[in-house]
Amino acid sequence: MAAPELLIPWAEFLLCAALIGMAGFRLSRYGDVIAEKTGLSGSWIGLILLATATSLPELITGVSAVTVAAAPDIAAGDVLGSCVFNLAILVALDFLHRHESVYRRASQGHLLSAGFGIILLGLVGINLLLADKDIVPALGWVGLYSPLLGLLYMFSMRAVFLYEREQMASFAEEVTEQYPGIRLRRAVMQYLAAAAVVVGAGAWLPSIGTALAETMGWHKSFVGTLFIAAATSMPELSVTIGAVRIRAVDMAIANLLGSNLFNVCILAVDDLAFLPGPLLSHVSPVHALSAFSAMVMTGIFIVGLLYRANTRLFRTVGWVSIALLLVYLGNAYVLYLHDR
C-alpha cells in the first residue's frame, strides 16, 4: 500500500482527536462557570455535568459503531479502553500537581464513585466471560445485563447526589466568585457548542477506526481499546489539565470517575442499538481484560486515597501512579499480543 494511503487514516485520527481535545478544554472551563453560577460543588458538576458531556464521544462513537459501521468490537473496546485510559490520566494529574501527591489532596468522598465503578466493571467483565460460553440471558435482542447496568448507574447517581448535597453548604462558604464577567446564559451556550463539536467528532471516529484497522492489519478490538479510546478520552485529559490550572483537583478526579460510570452505562445503550443480539455475545472476550484492568486500577486508586502516601519518586509521581501506569501498559501489551 502506498505511503499516502497509510497516512490518510492516521491524519484523520489525529485531527479528530485534536477537535475532541480542544472542545473538551472548553467543556472544562464553562462547566466550572456553570458550577459557580448554579452553586453546585466542583465534585458534583464533575460527576454529572462534565462526566456526561466528556463521555459523549464514547456514546456517539458506540452507537455509530454498532449501527453504521457494524463494528461492535470498536464499541466495546472504546468504552472499556476509555475506562482504563481515564484511570491512567490520574498519573498525569499526579505529575502536574507539583505541590504534593494528588492522593493526599483529593477528598475521600471519591471512594463512593470508585466503589460503584468497580461494581459496574465487574458486572461487565463477568458477562463478557459468560457470553463466550453462550450462557448470557437475554431480553429479546438485549442482554439481561443492560437493564442492570442502567439501574445500577441511576442508583449510583442517586447515592452520590445525596452525599454531595450534604457537602454543598461548606463548599459555598469556601469558594469566591472567579468568573464575575461571564453570565450563566453565555456559559451554557458555550458549553453546548463545545459539546456539539465533541458529538460531531465522535460520530466520525468509528469509520476512522475501521479504516485504521484495515490499513494496519490490526483487529478492531485492539484499535478500539487503544486508539479510539484514547481519542474519545481527550475531553477527560483536557478537563484534567484545565482543572489543575484552576486548582480544582477534586473536580478533575470526579470527572474521571464519573466518566467511567457513564461509560459503562453506554454499553447498555450500545446493546439496545445493536439489533443482531446481545452486544457482549458478538465481541471478542479479550475485552474482559480491559474491564478487569480498570477494576484493578480503581482498587489501586482507592488504596492510594486511603493510605495517602506523600512519597514521590524522583520528585515526579508516587508509587500509586507508577502502579496505575504499569497496569495500563500491561493491558495494552497483552491486547497487542492477542491481536498478533
C-alpha positions in Angstrom: 0.0 0.0 0.0 1.3 3.5 -0.9 2.6 5.7 1.8 -0.1 8.4 1.3 -2.9 5.8 1.7 -1.3 4.8 5.0 -1.1 8.3 6.3 -4.7 9.3 5.5 -6.4 7.4 8.3 -3.7 8.5 10.8 -4.2 12.1 9.8 -7.9 11.8 10.2 -7.5 10.2 13.5 -5.2 12.9 14.8 -7.5 15.7 13.5 -10.5 14.1 15.2 -8.6 13.7 18.5 -7.5 17.3 18.3 -11.0 18.5 17.8 -12.3 16.5 20.7 -9.4 17.7 22.9 -9.9 21.4 22.2 -13.7 21.1 22.7 -13.0 19.2 25.9 -11.0 22.1 27.3 -13.9 24.5 26.7 -16.2 22.0 28.4 -13.9 22.2 31.5 -13.9 26.0 31.6 -17.6 26.6 31.0 -18.6 23.6 33.2 -16.7 25.3 36.0 -18.5 28.5 35.3 -21.9 26.8 35.4 -20.8 25.1 38.7 -20.1 28.5 40.2 -23.2 30.2 38.9 -25.6 27.5 40.0 -23.9 26.9 43.4 -23.1 23.3 42.7 -19.8 21.8 44.1 -16.9 21.1 41.8 -17.2 17.4 42.6 -20.9 17.3 41.7 -20.5 19.2 38.5 -17.6 17.0 37.6 -19.6 13.8 38.2 -22.8 14.8 36.5 -22.3 17.7 34.0 -18.7 17.3 32.9 -18.6 13.5 33.1 -21.7 13.2 30.9 -20.5 15.7 28.4 -17.0 14.5 28.1 -18.3 10.9 27.6 -20.4 12.0 24.7 -17.7 10.8 22.2 -17.9 7.3 23.7 -21.7 7.4 23.4 -21.8 8.7 19.8 -18.9 6.5 18.7 -20.5 3.4 20.3 -23.9 3.9 18.7 -22.4 4.7 15.3 -20.1 1.7 15.6 -22.9 -0.8 16.2 -25.2 0.7 13.6 -23.5 2.4 10.7 -20.0 0.8 10.9 -21.2 -2.7 12.0 -18.1 -2.9 14.3 -19.3 -4.0 17.8 -15.7 -4.6 18.8 -14.9 -0.9 18.3 -17.8 0.0 20.5 -16.9 -2.4 23.4 -13.2 -1.6 23.0 -13.9 2.2 23.1 -16.0 2.0 26.3 -13.7 -0.3 28.3 -10.5 1.1 26.8 -11.7 4.6 27.8 -12.2 3.4 31.4 -8.6 2.2 31.5 -7.3 5.4 29.9 -9.2 7.6 32.2 -7.6 6.0 35.2 -4.2 6.3 33.6 -4.9 10.1 33.3 -4.5 10.1 37.1 -0.8 9.6 36.5 -0.7 12.8 34.5 -2.8 14.6 37.2 -0.3 13.4 39.9 2.6 14.6 37.8 1.1 18.1 37.1 0.1 18.6 40.8 3.6 19.6 41.9 2.8 20.7 45.5 2.0 17.3 46.9 0.7 13.9 46.0 -2.7 14.3 44.4 -3.9 11.4 46.6 -3.3 13.4 49.7 -5.1 16.4 48.3 -8.2 14.6 47.0 -11.3 14.2 49.0 -12.2 10.7 50.3 -15.7 11.2 49.0 -14.4 9.9 45.7 -14.5 6.4 47.3 -18.2 6.2 46.6 -17.8 6.7 42.9 -14.8 4.4 42.8 -16.7 1.7 44.6 -19.7 1.9 42.2 -17.2 1.8 39.3 -15.8 -1.5 40.4 -19.3 -3.0 40.7 -20.3 -1.9 37.2 -17.0 -3.0 35.6 -17.2 -6.3 37.4 -20.7 -7.0 36.0 -19.4 -6.3 32.5 -16.4 -8.5 32.9 -18.4 -11.4 34.2 -20.9 -11.1 31.4 -18.1 -11.0 28.8 -16.8 -14.3 30.1 -20.3 -15.8 30.2 -21.0 -14.6 26.7 -18.0 -16.5 25.5 -19.8 -19.7 26.7 -23.1 -18.6 25.2 -24.9 -18.6 28.5 -25.8 -14.9 28.8 -29.6 -14.4 29.5 -31.3 -12.0 27.1 -34.5 -10.0 26.9 -35.2 -10.1 23.1 -32.1 -8.9 21.4 -30.8 -7.1 24.6 -28.6 -8.8 27.2 -30.1 -9.0 30.7 -27.0 -7.2 31.9 -28.1 -4.0 30.1 -31.1 -3.0 32.3 -29.0 -4.0 35.3 -26.2 -1.6 34.2 -28.8 1.2 33.7 -30.4 0.6 37.1 -27.0 0.5 38.9 -25.9 3.7 37.2 -29.0 5.5 38.3 -28.6 4.2 41.8 -25.0 5.3 41.9 -26.0 8.8 40.7 -28.7 9.0 43.4 -26.2 7.9 46.1 -23.6 10.4 45.0 -26.2 13.2 44.9 -27.3 12.5 48.5 -23.6 12.6 49.6 -22.8 15.7 47.6 -25.9 17.6 48.9 -24.5 17.3 52.4 -21.3 19.0 51.2 -22.7 21.9 49.2 -23.2 24.3 52.2 -19.5 24.2 53.2 -18.4 24.4 49.5 -20.4 27.6 49.0 -18.7 29.2 52.0 -15.2 28.4 50.9 -15.3 29.4 47.2 -15.3 33.0 46.0 -16.6 34.1 42.6 -14.0 33.5 39.9 -16.0 34.4 36.8 -17.8 37.7 37.6 -17.8 38.8 33.9 -19.4 35.6 32.5 -23.2 35.3 32.6 -24.8 31.9 33.1 -26.6 32.1 29.7 -23.3 32.6 27.9 -21.7 29.8 29.8 -24.5 27.4 28.9 -24.4 28.3 25.2 -20.6 27.9 25.0 -20.9 24.6 26.9 -23.5 23.3 24.4 -21.4 24.5 21.4 -18.3 22.6 22.7 -20.5 19.5 23.3 -21.7 19.7 19.7 -18.2 19.6 18.4 -17.5 16.6 20.6 -20.6 14.8 19.3 -19.7 15.5 15.7 -16.1 14.2 16.1 -17.4 11.2 18.0 -19.7 10.2 15.1 -16.7 10.3 12.7 -14.5 8.0 14.8 -15.9 4.6 14.0 -15.3 4.9 10.3 -11.7 6.1 11.1 -11.2 3.2 13.4 -12.4 0.7 10.8 -10.1 2.2 8.1 -7.2 2.3 10.6 -7.7 -1.4 11.4 -7.9 -2.4 7.8 -4.8 -0.3 6.8 -2.6 -1.5 9.6 -3.9 -5.1 9.6 -5.0 -4.9 13.2 -8.0 -6.3 14.9 -10.9 -3.9 15.7 -10.8 -4.8 19.4 -7.2 -3.6 19.6 -7.8 -0.4 17.7 -11.0 0.4 19.7 -9.4 -0.3 23.1 -6.2 1.7 22.5 -6.6 4.3 19.8 -10.3 5.1 19.6 -10.5 5.0 23.4 -7.6 7.5 23.7 -9.2 9.8 21.2 -12.6 9.8 22.9 -10.9 10.3 26.2 -9.3 13.6 25.0 -12.0 15.7 26.8 -11.2 14.0 30.1 -7.5 14.8 29.6 -8.3 18.4 28.7 -10.6 18.7 31.7 -7.9 17.3 33.9 -5.3 19.8 32.7 -7.7 22.7 32.9 -8.8 21.6 36.4 -5.1 21.6 37.6 -4.7 25.1 36.3 -7.6 26.4 38.4 -6.5 24.1 41.3 -9.7 22.0 41.2 -8.2 18.6 41.8 -11.5 17.1 43.1 -13.3 18.3 40.0 -10.7 16.5 37.8 -10.9 13.2 39.8 -14.7 13.4 40.0 -14.8 13.8 36.2 -12.6 10.8 35.6 -14.5 8.5 37.9 -17.9 9.8 36.8 -16.9 9.3 33.2 -16.1 5.7 33.9 -19.6 5.2 35.5 -21.3 6.8 32.5 -19.0 4.9 30.0 -20.1 1.5 31.4 -23.7 2.6 31.1 -23.1 3.4 27.5 -22.7 -0.3 26.9 -26.3 -0.7 27.7 -27.2 1.9 25.1 -25.0 0.3 22.5 -26.6 -3.1 23.3 -30.1 -1.6 22.7 -28.9 -0.2 19.3 -27.3 -3.4 18.3 -30.1 -5.4 16.8 -28.4 -8.8 15.9 -28.4 -9.8 19.5 -26.7 -9.2 22.9 -23.7 -7.0 22.2 -21.3 -8.8 24.5 -22.1 -12.1 22.7 -20.8 -10.5 19.4 -17.5 -9.1 20.6 -14.1 -10.7 21.5 -13.8 -12.0 25.1 -10.5 -10.2 25.3 -12.4 -7.1 26.3 -12.8 -8.7 29.7 -9.1 -8.0 30.2 -9.8 -4.3 29.9 -12.7 -4.5 32.3 -10.7 -6.3 35.0 -7.7 -4.0 34.4 -9.9 -1.0 35.1 -11.2 -2.7 38.2 -7.6 -3.3 39.4 -6.7 0.3 38.7 -9.7 1.6 40.5 -8.7 -0.6 43.5 -5.2 0.9 43.4 -6.7 4.4 43.4 -8.8 3.5 46.5 -5.7 2.3 48.3 -3.8 5.5 47.4 -6.7 7.6 48.6 -6.9 5.8 52.0 -3.1 5.4 52.5 -2.3 9.0 51.5 1.4 8.4 51.0 3.4 11.5 50.1 6.5 9.8 48.7 7.3 10.9 45.2 9.8 9.0 43.0 12.4 11.5 41.7 10.0 14.3 42.7 7.6 13.3 39.9 4.8 10.9 40.8 4.1 8.5 43.7 4.1 4.7 43.8 0.3 4.7 43.3 0.7 6.4 39.9 3.5 4.0 39.0 1.3 1.1 39.7 -1.5 2.6 37.6 0.8 3.1 34.7 2.1 -0.4 34.9 -1.4 -1.9 34.8 -2.3 0.3 31.8 0.9 -0.7 29.9 0.4 -4.3 30.8 -3.2 -4.2 29.5 -2.0 -2.6 26.2 0.8 -5.2 25.8 -1.5 -8.2 26.3 -4.0 -6.8 23.8 -1.2 -6.3 21.3 -0.1 -9.9 21.8 -3.7 -11.2 21.4 -4.0 -9.2 18.2 -1.0 -10.8 16.5 
